[in-house]
Amino acid sequence: MKYIFLAACVFLAMHASAQDAQLQKPMVVYPYPEQQPKPEFDLSKYLSENIHYPDKARKHNIEGRVIVQFIVTETGSIDSVKIVRGIGAGCDEEAARVVKGMPVWIPGKQNGKPVNTRFSLPVVFYLENKPQAK
């Protein structure tokens, strides 16, 4: 009896995972849809208000451009954030953090329908008042 119960549990677990696999469709992502996604907010203002210059980068006078790639989903949310070009010293992590926290965008469209779209965003780290090297 114990073995029948164990076999039934294994069968049910396998059946449930097979159904989950059937329900999950692969995400189709358009790199260049007919209509590109766009933020519903002032992107420059959002970045300037939310980016905190990392102390390590400030201390070592590190400046530059971090390229963040992400997907704007068909609902406008941000997904799959990754750094494709970084400058280190905490700037890469800070850029990713801020992008992950962005408000909803207007999604890209293909044939009039919202689609998942790959988007790249440069985030510039620039020190106006550079600390003096000691």
N, C-alpha and C positions, 0 to 999 in steps of 0.2 A: 504494500500500500504506500509505503514511504517513497519508493522509486517512481510510482505512478504520479504522485503529487509533484515530485521534483521534475519529472519529465514534462508535466503539464505547465509548470512555472516557466521552464526553459522555452517551451513552445510559445507560450503567451508573450514572453519577453522578445523573442525573435520576430513574432508576428507584429508586435507593436512597433519595433524599430524599422521593419520593412515598410509599414504604413507611413511612418514619419518620413522616410526617404522618398516615398512616392509623392508626399505632399509638398516637399521642398523643391521648388524649381530653381535651377541655376539662375543667378542674377545676371541679366543681360545689361551691359553697360555701354553707353554710346559715348565715344570720345568727342565726336563733333555732330551733335544733333542739329536739326534745322534751326531750332531756337535754343540758344545757350541758357543755362540757369542764371539767375541773378538774385542778389540779396534783396530782401524787403526792408532793409535798414541801411544806414550809411556805414559802409564797410570800413572806410578810413577812420571814422570816428570810433567805431566799435574796437578796432585794433589799437588805436592810440589810447583809449580808455582802459583796455583790459590787459595789454602787454605790460609785464613787469620785467624790466631789464635785469637779467640774472647778475647777482653780485660778483660771481667769478668772471663773467664777461666784462663787467664794468671795471673791475680791478685790473684786468689785463688789457684794457682798451680794445676789446674784440668787437668789431663791427662787421656787417655784411648782410647778405641776403640769404634767407632760408626759404627753400621752395617746398611747400607743403602740397601734397596731392591727396585728394579725397573724392568721395562720390556724393553727389547731391542726389538723393533718392527721388523716386517719383512722387513722394509725399513732401519733399523739400527738406527732409532731415539730412544731417551730415553723417556719413558712414565711412569706414575703412580709411582712416586718416593715416598717412605715412609721410615721412620726410624723404624727399628724393635728392635734395642737396642741402647739406647743413654746414654750420660753421663752428659747432661745438660750444663748450663752456656754458652749457645749460640753455643756450638760445634755441636749439632744436626742440628740446622738450617743452619750452615755454611756448613756442609757435604752435606745436601740436596741441597743447593744452587749451590754448585760446581758440583754435579752429574747432576742436571737439565741442566747445561750449557755445558755438555760434547759434544764434536764433535760426529759425526756419527760413529757407530760401524759396523763391519761386522756381519750381523745377524746370529743367529743359524739356523741350517738346519735339517729338518726331511724328509727322503725319497728324498733328493736332492733339496728340495724346502725351501726357506726362511720361517721361522716361528717366531711368537712372543715367546720370551723366558724370563722367570723370572730369575733374576740374583741378587745375594747378593754380596755386596762389603764392606769389612772392611776399614774404614778410621781412621787412627791412629793419635791421637793428642798427641804430645810428646814435652815437653819443654827441650831444651838442656841447656839453661842458665836460670835456675829457679830463679825467683826473691826472694829475702830474705823476709821472713815474718816479719812484723813490730809489 
